[in-house]
């Protein structure tokens, strides 16, 4: 019977911590672009081109 309560509380804590019912926040495209530049995934030139495209579409 103790094992049941341990499992029950672990499941409750995991659900509260992860909150699967909440929507995940989407990252703003410009913030994502800045993060990619900071990580070195894209060059400064690519950053400027993509940024120009994103701002043009707004």
PDB file of N, CA, C and O in Angstrom:
ATOM      1  N   UNK A   1       0.823  -1.201   0.000  1.00  0.00           N
ATOM      2  CA  UNK A   1       0.000   0.000   0.000  1.00  0.00           C
ATOM      3  C   UNK A   1       0.865   1.263   0.000  1.00  0.00           C
ATOM      4  O   UNK A   1       0.494   2.279  -0.586  1.00  0.00           O
ATOM      5  N   UNK A   2       2.021   1.185   0.663  1.00  0.00           N
ATOM      6  CA  UNK A   2       2.904   2.349   0.663  1.00  0.00           C
ATOM      7  C   UNK A   2       3.440   2.643  -0.733  1.00  0.00           C
ATOM      8  O   UNK A   2       3.632   3.802  -1.100  1.00  0.00           O
ATOM      9  N   UNK A   3       3.678   1.594  -1.502  1.00  0.00           N
ATOM     10  CA  UNK A   3       4.193   1.782  -2.861  1.00  0.00           C
ATOM     11  C   UNK A   3       3.182   2.550  -3.704  1.00  0.00           C
ATOM     12  O   UNK A   3       3.575   3.391  -4.513  1.00  0.00           O
ATOM     13  N   UNK A   4       1.905   2.284  -3.534  1.00  0.00           N
ATOM     14  CA  UNK A   4       0.874   3.005  -4.272  1.00  0.00           C
ATOM     15  C   UNK A   4       0.953   4.493  -3.983  1.00  0.00           C
ATOM     16  O   UNK A   4       0.897   5.305  -4.907  1.00  0.00           O
ATOM     17  N   UNK A   5       1.081   4.860  -2.732  1.00  0.00           N
ATOM     18  CA  UNK A   5       1.130   6.287  -2.375  1.00  0.00           C
ATOM     19  C   UNK A   5       2.400   6.957  -2.888  1.00  0.00           C
ATOM     20  O   UNK A   5       2.371   8.120  -3.289  1.00  0.00           O
ATOM     21  N   UNK A   6       3.508   6.233  -2.877  1.00  0.00           N
ATOM     22  CA  UNK A   6       4.742   6.792  -3.435  1.00  0.00           C
ATOM     23  C   UNK A   6       4.555   7.091  -4.918  1.00  0.00           C
ATOM     24  O   UNK A   6       4.892   8.177  -5.388  1.00  0.00           O
ATOM     25  N   UNK A   7       4.019   6.129  -5.643  1.00  0.00           N
ATOM     26  CA  UNK A   7       3.791   6.311  -7.077  1.00  0.00           C
ATOM     27  C   UNK A   7       2.794   7.445  -7.310  1.00  0.00           C
ATOM     28  O   UNK A   7       2.993   8.274  -8.199  1.00  0.00           O
ATOM     29  N   UNK A   8       1.728   7.484  -6.520  1.00  0.00           N
ATOM     30  CA  UNK A   8       0.717   8.534  -6.641  1.00  0.00           C
ATOM     31  C   UNK A   8       1.345   9.911  -6.481  1.00  0.00           C
ATOM     32  O   UNK A   8       1.104  10.790  -7.309  1.00  0.00           O
ATOM     33  N   UNK A   9       2.132  10.120  -5.451  1.00  0.00           N
ATOM     34  CA  UNK A   9       2.727  11.439  -5.207  1.00  0.00           C
ATOM     35  C   UNK A   9       3.782  11.799  -6.240  1.00  0.00           C
ATOM     36  O   UNK A   9       3.932  12.968  -6.594  1.00  0.00           O
ATOM     37  N   UNK A  10       4.503  10.815  -6.718  1.00  0.00           N
ATOM     38  CA  UNK A  10       5.486  11.082  -7.764  1.00  0.00           C
ATOM     39  C   UNK A  10       4.783  11.546  -9.037  1.00  0.00           C
ATOM     40  O   UNK A  10       5.225  12.495  -9.685  1.00  0.00           O
ATOM     41  N   UNK A  11       3.690  10.875  -9.392  1.00  0.00           N
ATOM     42  CA  UNK A  11       2.924  11.268 -10.580  1.00  0.00           C
ATOM     43  C   UNK A  11       2.357  12.672 -10.399  1.00  0.00           C
ATOM     44  O   UNK A  11       2.411  13.477 -11.329  1.00  0.00           O
ATOM     45  N   UNK A  12       1.824  12.978  -9.238  1.00  0.00           N
ATOM     46  CA  UNK A  12       1.278  14.311  -8.968  1.00  0.00           C
ATOM     47  C   UNK A  12       2.373  15.368  -9.100  1.00  0.00           C
ATOM     48  O   UNK A  12       2.162  16.396  -9.745  1.00  0.00           O
ATOM     49  N   UNK A  13       3.521  15.134  -8.509  1.00  0.00           N
ATOM     50  CA  UNK A  13       4.614  16.105  -8.579  1.00  0.00           C
ATOM     51  C   UNK A  13       5.109  16.310 -10.004  1.00  0.00           C
ATOM     52  O   UNK A  13       5.396  17.439 -10.403  1.00  0.00           O
ATOM     53  N   UNK A  14       5.212  15.239 -10.767  1.00  0.00           N
ATOM     54  CA  UNK A  14       5.650  15.349 -12.155  1.00  0.00           C
ATOM     55  C   UNK A  14       4.637  16.155 -12.963  1.00  0.00           C
ATOM     56  O   UNK A  14       5.020  17.011 -13.760  1.00  0.00           O
ATOM     57  N   UNK A  15       3.359  15.890 -12.763  1.00  0.00           N
ATOM     58  CA  UNK A  15       2.332  16.641 -13.495  1.00  0.00           C
ATOM     59  C   UNK A  15       2.336  18.113 -13.126  1.00  0.00           C
ATOM     60  O   UNK A  15       2.178  18.969 -13.996  1.00  0.00           O
ATOM     61  N   UNK A  16       2.514  18.417 -11.857  1.00  0.00           N
ATOM     62  CA  UNK A  16       2.545  19.814 -11.427  1.00  0.00           C
ATOM     63  C   UNK A  16       3.788  20.504 -11.988  1.00  0.00           C
ATOM     64  O   UNK A  16       3.716  21.650 -12.432  1.00  0.00           O
ATOM     65  N   UNK A  17       4.909  19.817 -11.968  1.00  0.00           N
ATOM     66  CA  UNK A  17       6.155  20.411 -12.454  1.00  0.00           C
ATOM     67  C   UNK A  17       6.123  20.640 -13.958  1.00  0.00           C
ATOM     68  O   UNK A  17       6.534  21.704 -14.421  1.00  0.00           O
ATOM     69  N   UNK A  18       5.650  19.677 -14.728  1.00  0.00           N
ATOM     70  CA  UNK A  18       5.668  19.771 -16.185  1.00  0.00           C
ATOM     71  C   UNK A  18       4.495  20.570 -16.744  1.00  0.00           C
ATOM     72  O   UNK A  18       4.606  21.152 -17.823  1.00  0.00           O
ATOM     73  N   UNK A  19       3.396  20.604 -16.040  1.00  0.00           N
ATOM     74  CA  UNK A  19       2.183  21.327 -16.445  1.00  0.00           C
ATOM     75  C   UNK A  19       1.848  21.093 -17.921  1.00  0.00           C
ATOM     76  O   UNK A  19       1.913  22.021 -18.728  1.00  0.00           O
ATOM     77  N   UNK A  20       1.497  19.875 -18.268  1.00  0.00           N
ATOM     78  CA  UNK A  20       1.229  19.578 -19.680  1.00  0.00           C
ATOM     79  C   UNK A  20       0.011  20.306 -20.238  1.00  0.00           C
ATOM     80  O   UNK A  20      -0.137  20.397 -21.457  1.00  0.00           O
ATOM     81  N   UNK A  21      -0.851  20.821 -19.392  1.00  0.00           N
ATOM     82  CA  UNK A  21      -2.046  21.505 -19.864  1.00  0.00           C
ATOM     83  C   UNK A  21      -1.764  22.936 -20.307  1.00  0.00           C
ATOM     84  O   UNK A  21      -2.597  23.545 -20.979  1.00  0.00           O
ATOM     85  N   UNK A  22      -0.603  23.483 -19.944  1.00  0.00           N
ATOM     86  CA  UNK A  22      -0.251  24.825 -20.377  1.00  0.00           C
ATOM     87  C   UNK A  22       0.374  24.780 -21.759  1.00  0.00           C
ATOM     88  O   UNK A  22       1.104  23.846 -22.091  1.00  0.00           O
ATOM     89  N   UNK A  23       0.083  25.793 -22.561  1.00  0.00           N
ATOM     90  CA  UNK A  23       0.694  25.874 -23.871  1.00  0.00           C
ATOM     91  C   UNK A  23       2.148  26.305 -23.731  1.00  0.00           C
ATOM     92  O   UNK A  23       2.500  27.116 -22.875  1.00  0.00           O
ATOM     93  N   UNK A  24       2.954  25.755 -24.572  1.00  0.00           N
ATOM     94  CA  UNK A  24       4.353  26.167 -24.610  1.00  0.00           C
ATOM     95  C   UNK A  24       4.429  27.532 -25.283  1.00  0.00           C
ATOM     96  O   UNK A  24       3.764  27.783 -26.289  1.00  0.00           O
ATOM     97  N   UNK A  25       5.246  28.401 -24.714  1.00  0.00           N
ATOM     98  CA  UNK A  25       5.411  29.714 -25.330  1.00  0.00           C
ATOM     99  C   UNK A  25       6.250  29.575 -26.581  1.00  0.00           C
ATOM    100  O   UNK A  25       7.274  28.892 -26.596  1.00  0.00           O
ATOM    101  N   UNK A  26       5.800  30.230 -27.618  1.00  0.00           N
ATOM    102  CA  UNK A  26       6.600  30.214 -28.841  1.00  0.00           C
ATOM    103  C   UNK A  26       7.560  31.385 -28.795  1.00  0.00           C
ATOM    104  O   UNK A  26       7.240  32.468 -28.304  1.00  0.00           O
ATOM    105  N   UNK A  27       8.706  31.141 -29.304  1.00  0.00           N
ATOM    106  CA  UNK A  27       9.745  32.169 -29.289  1.00  0.00           C
ATOM    107  C   UNK A  27       9.538  33.122 -30.460  1.00  0.00           C
ATOM    108  O   UNK A  27       9.246  32.694 -31.577  1.00  0.00           O
ATOM    109  N   UNK A  28       9.688  34.395 -30.200  1.00  0.00           N
ATOM    110  CA  UNK A  28       9.608  35.413 -31.234  1.00  0.00           C
ATOM    111  C   UNK A  28      10.666  35.114 -32.296  1.00  0.00           C
ATOM    112  O   UNK A  28      11.803  34.790 -31.955  1.00  0.00           O
ATOM    113  N   UNK A  29      10.311  35.218 -33.574  1.00  0.00           N
ATOM    114  CA  UNK A  29      11.277  34.896 -34.636  1.00  0.00           C
ATOM    115  C   UNK A  29      12.582  35.696 -34.548  1.00  0.00           C
ATOM    116  O   UNK A  29      13.658  35.154 -34.800  1.00  0.00           O
ATOM    117  N   UNK A  30      12.490  36.975 -34.192  1.00  0.00           N
ATOM    118  CA  UNK A  30      13.720  37.769 -34.085  1.00  0.00           C
ATOM    119  C   UNK A  30      14.585  37.310 -32.915  1.00  0.00           C
ATOM    120  O   UNK A  30      15.812  37.308 -33.014  1.00  0.00           O
ATOM    121  N   UNK A  31      13.954  36.923 -31.813  1.00  0.00           N
ATOM    122  CA  UNK A  31      14.727  36.418 -30.675  1.00  0.00           C
ATOM    123  C   UNK A  31      15.405  35.105 -31.034  1.00  0.00           C
ATOM    124  O   UNK A  31      16.555  34.865 -30.668  1.00  0.00           O
ATOM    125  N   UNK A  32      14.682  34.263 -31.752  1.00  0.00           N
ATOM    126  CA  UNK A  32      15.265  33.001 -32.203  1.00  0.00           C
ATOM    127  C   UNK A  32      16.448  33.264 -33.130  1.00  0.00           C
ATOM    128  O   UNK A  32      17.479  32.597 -33.043  1.00  0.00           O
ATOM    129  N   UNK A  33      16.289  34.230 -34.006  1.00  0.00           N
ATOM    130  CA  UNK A  33      17.370  34.590 -34.931  1.00  0.00           C
ATOM    131  C   UNK A  33      18.600  35.097 -34.175  1.00  0.00           C
ATOM    132  O   UNK A  33      19.728  34.722 -34.493  1.00  0.00           O
ATOM    133  N   UNK A  34      18.378  35.948 -33.178  1.00  0.00           N
ATOM    134  CA  UNK A  34      19.485  36.472 -32.369  1.00  0.00           C
ATOM    135  C   UNK A  34      20.194  35.343 -31.613  1.00  0.00           C
ATOM    136  O   UNK A  34      21.420  35.331 -31.496  1.00  0.00           O
ATOM    137  N   UNK A  35      19.405  34.403 -31.108  1.00  0.00           N
ATOM    138  CA  UNK A  35      19.997  33.280 -30.371  1.00  0.00           C
ATOM    139  C   UNK A  35      20.856  32.428 -31.301  1.00  0.00           C
ATOM    140  O   UNK A  35      21.937  31.980 -30.918  1.00  0.00           O
ATOM    141  N   UNK A  36      20.375  32.207 -32.521  1.00  0.00           N
ATOM    142  CA  UNK A  36      21.156  31.430 -33.485  1.00  0.00           C
ATOM    143  C   UNK A  36      22.448  32.134 -33.846  1.00  0.00           C
ATOM    144  O   UNK A  36      23.479  31.484 -34.022  1.00  0.00           O
ATOM    145  N   UNK A  37      22.409  33.468 -33.962  1.00  0.00           N
ATOM    146  CA  UNK A  37      23.624  34.233 -34.248  1.00  0.00           C
ATOM    147  C   UNK A  37      24.602  34.111 -33.086  1.00  0.00           C
ATOM    148  O   UNK A  37      25.800  33.904 -33.283  1.00  0.00           O
ATOM    149  N   UNK A  38      24.073  34.241 -31.872  1.00  0.00           N
ATOM    150  CA  UNK A  38      24.927  34.157 -30.688  1.00  0.00           C
ATOM    151  C   UNK A  38      25.571  32.782 -30.546  1.00  0.00           C
ATOM    152  O   UNK A  38      26.701  32.675 -30.069  1.00  0.00           O
ATOM    153  N   UNK A  39      24.877  31.751 -30.948  1.00  0.00           N
ATOM    154  CA  UNK A  39      25.431  30.395 -30.870  1.00  0.00           C
ATOM    155  C   UNK A  39      26.426  30.108 -31.997  1.00  0.00           C
ATOM    156  O   UNK A  39      27.152  29.114 -31.952  1.00  0.00           O
ATOM    157  N   UNK A  40      26.455  30.975 -32.998  1.00  0.00           N
ATOM    158  CA  UNK A  40      27.346  30.754 -34.132  1.00  0.00           C
ATOM    159  C   UNK A  40      26.760  29.851 -35.191  1.00  0.00           C
ATOM    160  O   UNK A  40      27.486  29.369 -36.061  1.00  0.00           O
ATOM    161  N   UNK A  41      25.448  29.609 -35.135  1.00  0.00           N
ATOM    162  CA  UNK A  41      24.804  28.743 -36.117  1.00  0.00           C
ATOM    163  C   UNK A  41      24.673  29.434 -37.468  1.00  0.00           C
ATOM    164  O   UNK A  41      24.626  28.770 -38.504  1.00  0.00           O
ATOM    165  N   UNK A  42      24.613  30.777 -37.465  1.00  0.00           N
ATOM    166  CA  UNK A  42      24.514  31.533 -38.705  1.00  0.00           C
ATOM    167  C   UNK A  42      25.524  32.671 -38.663  1.00  0.00           C
ATOM    168  O   UNK A  42      25.955  33.107 -37.596  1.00  0.00           O
ATOM    169  N   UNK A  43      25.886  33.134 -39.843  1.00  0.00           N
ATOM    170  CA  UNK A  43      26.845  34.242 -39.925  1.00  0.00           C
ATOM    171  C   UNK A  43      26.110  35.570 -39.763  1.00  0.00           C
ATOM    172  O   UNK A  43      24.880  35.631 -39.786  1.00  0.00           O
ATOM    173  N   UNK A  44      26.893  36.624 -39.599  1.00  0.00           N
ATOM    174  CA  UNK A  44      26.312  37.965 -39.468  1.00  0.00           C
ATOM    175  C   UNK A  44      25.562  38.348 -40.750  1.00  0.00           C
ATOM    176  O   UNK A  44      24.511  38.987 -40.689  1.00  0.00           O
ATOM    177  N   UNK A  45      26.104  37.956 -41.910  1.00  0.00           N
ATOM    178  CA  UNK A  45      25.462  38.255 -43.186  1.00  0.00           C
ATOM    179  C   UNK A  45      24.110  37.544 -43.284  1.00  0.00           C
ATOM    180  O   UNK A  45      23.113  38.144 -43.686  1.00  0.00           O
ATOM    181  N   UNK A  46      24.086  36.251 -42.911  1.00  0.00           N
ATOM    182  CA  UNK A  46      22.829  35.502 -42.926  1.00  0.00           C
ATOM    183  C   UNK A  46      21.819  36.131 -41.959  1.00  0.00           C
ATOM    184  O   UNK A  46      20.628  36.219 -42.255  1.00  0.00           O
ATOM    185  N   UNK A  47      22.315  36.559 -40.812  1.00  0.00           N
ATOM    186  CA  UNK A  47      21.462  37.211 -39.813  1.00  0.00           C
ATOM    187  C   UNK A  47      20.785  38.444 -40.405  1.00  0.00           C
ATOM    188  O   UNK A  47      19.573  38.613 -40.275  1.00  0.00           O
ATOM    189  N   UNK A  48      21.564  39.295 -41.048  1.00  0.00           N
ATOM    190  CA  UNK A  48      21.019  40.532 -41.625  1.00  0.00           C
ATOM    191  C   UNK A  48      20.000  40.236 -42.724  1.00  0.00           C
ATOM    192  O   UNK A  48      18.960  40.890 -42.800  1.00  0.00           O
ATOM    193  N   UNK A  49      20.297  39.253 -43.574  1.00  0.00           N
ATOM    194  CA  UNK A  49      19.374  38.904 -44.664  1.00  0.00           C
ATOM    195  C   UNK A  49      18.050  38.372 -44.118  1.00  0.00           C
ATOM    196  O   UNK A  49      16.980  38.776 -44.572  1.00  0.00           O
ATOM    197  N   UNK A  50      18.127  37.475 -43.155  1.00  0.00           N
ATOM    198  CA  UNK A  50      16.911  36.893 -42.582  1.00  0.00           C
ATOM    199  C   UNK A  50      16.134  37.952 -41.810  1.00  0.00           C
ATOM    200  O   UNK A  50      14.905  37.994 -41.876  1.00  0.00           O
ATOM    201  N   UNK A  51      16.841  38.801 -41.085  1.00  0.00           N
ATOM    202  CA  UNK A  51      16.190  39.854 -40.332  1.00  0.00           C
ATOM    203  C   UNK A  51      15.422  40.790 -41.268  1.00  0.00           C
ATOM    204  O   UNK A  51      14.289  41.178 -40.982  1.00  0.00           O
ATOM    205  N   UNK A  52      16.054  41.147 -42.391  1.00  0.00           N
ATOM    206  CA  UNK A  52      15.418  42.023 -43.371  1.00  0.00           C
ATOM    207  C   UNK A  52      14.133  41.355 -43.890  1.00  0.00           C
ATOM    208  O   UNK A  52      13.101  42.010 -44.033  1.00  0.00           O
ATOM    209  N   UNK A  53      14.208  40.063 -44.165  1.00  0.00           N
ATOM    210  CA  UNK A  53      13.036  39.327 -44.659  1.00  0.00           C
ATOM    211  C   UNK A  53      11.930  39.287 -43.600  1.00  0.00           C
ATOM    212  O   UNK A  53      10.758  39.489 -43.918  1.00  0.00           O
ATOM    213  N   UNK A  54      12.292  39.032 -42.370  1.00  0.00           N
ATOM    214  CA  UNK A  54      11.292  38.979 -41.310  1.00  0.00           C
ATOM    215  C   UNK A  54      10.615  40.322 -41.090  1.00  0.00           C
ATOM    216  O   UNK A  54       9.400  40.386 -40.904  1.00  0.00           O
ATOM    217  N   UNK A  55      11.390  41.384 -41.110  1.00  0.00           N
ATOM    218  CA  UNK A  55      10.825  42.710 -40.876  1.00  0.00           C
ATOM    219  C   UNK A  55       9.987  43.170 -42.071  1.00  0.00           C
ATOM    220  O   UNK A  55       9.034  43.930 -41.900  1.00  0.00           O
ATOM    221  N   UNK A  56      10.334  42.717 -43.275  1.00  0.00           N
ATOM    222  CA  UNK A  56       9.570  43.076 -44.463  1.00  0.00           C
ATOM    223  C   UNK A  56       8.180  42.443 -44.425  1.00  0.00           C
ATOM    224  O   UNK A  56       7.212  43.037 -44.902  1.00  0.00           O
ATOM    225  N   UNK A  57       8.081  41.251 -43.864  1.00  0.00           N
ATOM    226  CA  UNK A  57       6.812  40.512 -43.827  1.00  0.00           C
ATOM    227  C   UNK A  57       5.835  41.047 -42.786  1.00  0.00           C
ATOM    228  O   UNK A  57       4.659  40.681 -42.798  1.00  0.00           O
ATOM    229  N   UNK A  58       6.297  41.891 -41.902  1.00  0.00           N
ATOM    230  CA  UNK A  58       5.417  42.352 -40.815  1.00  0.00           C
ATOM    231  C   UNK A  58       4.454  43.374 -41.278  1.00  0.00           C
ATOM    232  O   UNK A  58       3.645  43.862 -40.489  1.00  0.00           O
TER     233      UNK A  58
END
